[in-house]
């Protein structure tokens, strides 16, 4: 459904976003939600939302949608910088919304989106972001004749740097959602 009223989008996001993968509650997972785009519409121009849910609470307002593909590029840059420096900050591509990671010690990270903060397990947080990016770019790779294969290899390399199999109940859920705006 096309978005014509941001208040309506905020009050009823489920009417605009459709999941393309099954989600387990209370786990570190990705839920990619994309409204089907026209064949002539470039995947480079997908406007939508990446929703981050921690401890059952969304850190992102449904109003915070932007160019999803570009936002994923920024988030991956942030993760790479965080791996190297223990802190990183980026902004949404077309909005002054800050997203940051700050190492807190004892295996935790403070994850900030705009004015919302949560301190969570570092590996679970990075796992959620990288798994979400991998799922999103795998989907784009399938519809764009392997254009994202190199990026997917880079995501796997980052996963190998920071990730181990999760044996505990995760607390972060990352969702990717798409909407059309006038």
C-alpha positions as CSV (number, residue, x, y, z in Angstrom):
1,X,0.0,0.0,0.0
2,X,1.3,3.4,-0.9
3,X,2.1,5.8,2.0
4,X,0.2,9.0,1.9
5,X,0.0,9.8,5.6
6,X,3.0,9.3,8.0
7,X,0.7,9.3,11.0
8,X,-1.2,6.4,9.5
9,X,2.1,4.6,8.8
10,X,3.2,5.1,12.4
11,X,-0.1,3.9,13.8
12,X,-0.5,0.8,11.5
13,X,2.9,-0.2,10.1
14,X,1.7,-3.8,9.6
15,X,-0.6,-2.5,6.8
16,X,2.4,-1.2,4.8
17,X,5.2,-3.7,5.5
18,X,5.0,-7.4,4.5
19,X,7.5,-9.9,5.9
20,X,9.3,-12.1,3.4
21,X,10.8,-14.5,5.9
22,X,9.5,-16.3,9.0
23,X,10.6,-14.8,12.3
24,X,11.1,-16.4,15.7
25,X,10.1,-14.2,18.6
26,X,12.8,-13.0,20.9
27,X,15.8,-14.1,18.8
28,X,18.6,-12.5,16.9
29,X,17.2,-12.7,13.4
30,X,16.4,-10.6,10.4
31,X,12.9,-10.0,9.2
32,X,13.1,-8.6,5.7
33,X,9.8,-6.9,4.7
34,X,9.6,-5.5,1.3
35,X,6.5,-4.4,-0.7
36,X,7.0,-5.8,-4.2
37,X,8.6,-3.3,-6.5
38,X,8.0,-2.8,-10.2
39,X,10.4,-4.6,-12.5
40,X,11.6,-1.3,-13.9
41,X,12.3,0.1,-10.4
42,X,15.9,-0.1,-9.5
43,X,16.8,-2.0,-6.3
44,X,19.2,0.8,-5.7
45,X,16.3,3.1,-5.0
46,X,14.3,1.0,-2.5
47,X,12.8,3.2,0.1
48,X,11.9,1.5,3.3
49,X,12.8,0.9,6.9
50,X,15.2,-1.2,8.9
51,X,13.6,-1.8,12.2
52,X,15.7,-2.8,15.2
53,X,13.8,-4.4,18.1
54,X,15.7,-4.9,21.4
55,X,14.1,-6.5,24.5
56,X,10.8,-6.4,22.7
57,X,10.9,-2.6,22.0
58,X,11.5,-1.0,18.7
59,X,14.3,1.5,18.6
60,X,13.1,2.9,15.2
61,X,9.9,4.8,14.5
62,X,8.0,3.6,11.4
63,X,8.5,7.2,10.2
64,X,12.3,6.6,9.9
65,X,12.4,5.2,6.4
66,X,15.1,6.0,3.9
67,X,16.9,4.4,1.0
68,X,17.3,0.9,2.4
69,X,20.1,-0.3,0.2
70,X,22.2,2.8,1.0
71,X,21.4,2.5,4.7
72,X,22.7,-1.0,4.7
73,X,25.9,0.2,3.1
74,X,26.3,2.7,5.9
75,X,25.5,0.1,8.6
76,X,28.1,-2.2,7.2
77,X,30.7,0.6,7.2
78,X,29.7,1.3,10.8
79,X,30.2,-2.4,11.7
80,X,33.6,-2.5,10.0
81,X,34.8,0.6,11.8
82,X,33.5,-0.8,15.1
83,X,35.4,-4.0,14.6
84,X,38.6,-1.9,14.1
85,X,38.1,0.8,16.6
86,X,35.5,-0.2,19.2
87,X,33.2,2.6,18.3
88,X,31.5,3.9,15.1
89,X,28.8,6.3,14.0
90,X,26.9,6.9,10.8
91,X,23.8,8.8,9.8
92,X,20.8,7.8,7.7
93,X,21.4,8.5,4.0
94,X,18.8,11.2,3.7
95,X,18.0,12.2,7.3
96,X,19.9,13.5,10.3
97,X,19.3,10.3,12.3
98,X,22.4,9.0,14.0
99,X,23.2,5.3,14.4
100,X,26.2,4.3,16.5
101,X,27.9,1.5,18.3
102,X,30.1,2.1,21.4
103,X,31.9,-0.7,23.2
104,X,30.9,-0.7,26.9
105,X,33.2,-3.4,28.1
106,X,32.5,-6.9,29.4
107,X,31.2,-8.0,26.0
108,X,28.5,-5.3,25.7
109,X,27.9,-2.6,23.2
110,X,25.7,0.5,23.4
111,X,23.6,0.6,20.2
112,X,22.0,4.0,19.4
113,X,19.4,4.9,16.8
114,X,18.5,8.6,16.9
115,X,17.6,9.3,20.6
116,X,17.0,5.6,21.5
117,X,19.8,3.7,23.3
118,X,20.2,0.1,24.3
119,X,23.1,-1.8,25.9
120,X,23.2,-5.4,24.6
121,X,25.6,-8.3,24.1
122,X,28.2,-7.2,21.5
123,X,28.3,-10.5,19.5
124,X,24.5,-10.7,19.4
125,X,24.3,-7.2,18.2
126,X,26.9,-7.6,15.5
127,X,25.4,-11.0,14.6
128,X,21.9,-9.4,14.1
129,X,23.2,-6.6,11.9
130,X,25.4,-8.8,9.8
131,X,22.8,-11.5,9.4
132,X,20.2,-8.9,8.4
133,X,22.6,-7.4,5.9
134,X,23.4,-10.9,4.5
135,X,19.7,-11.7,4.1
136,X,18.9,-8.4,2.5
137,X,21.8,-8.5,0.0
138,X,21.2,-12.1,-0.8
139,X,17.7,-11.1,-1.9
140,X,19.0,-8.2,-3.9
141,X,21.6,-10.5,-5.5
142,X,18.9,-12.9,-6.6
143,X,17.0,-10.1,-8.4
144,X,20.0,-8.3,-9.8
145,X,22.1,-11.0,-11.5
146,X,24.7,-11.4,-8.8
147,X,25.6,-7.7,-8.5
148,X,26.1,-8.1,-4.8
149,X,28.3,-11.2,-4.7
150,X,31.4,-9.3,-3.7
151,X,29.6,-7.5,-0.9
152,X,28.2,-10.8,0.4
153,X,31.7,-12.1,0.6
154,X,32.8,-9.0,2.6
155,X,29.8,-9.6,5.0
156,X,30.9,-13.2,5.5
157,X,34.5,-12.0,6.2
158,X,33.1,-9.6,8.9
159,X,31.0,-12.4,10.3
160,X,34.1,-14.6,10.6
161,X,35.9,-11.8,12.5
162,X,33.3,-11.4,15.2
163,X,30.8,-14.2,15.2
164,X,30.5,-17.5,16.9
165,X,27.4,-19.8,16.9
166,X,24.8,-18.4,19.3
167,X,23.9,-20.8,22.1
168,X,22.0,-18.3,24.3
169,X,18.6,-16.7,23.8
170,X,19.3,-13.6,21.8
171,X,17.7,-10.2,22.5
172,X,17.9,-8.3,19.3
173,X,15.7,-8.5,16.3
174,X,16.5,-6.6,13.1
175,X,13.8,-6.1,10.5
176,X,14.0,-4.6,7.1
177,X,10.9,-3.1,5.7
178,X,9.9,-1.3,2.6
179,X,7.2,1.2,1.9
180,X,6.3,3.5,-1.0
181,X,6.2,7.3,-0.3
182,X,4.7,10.0,-2.4
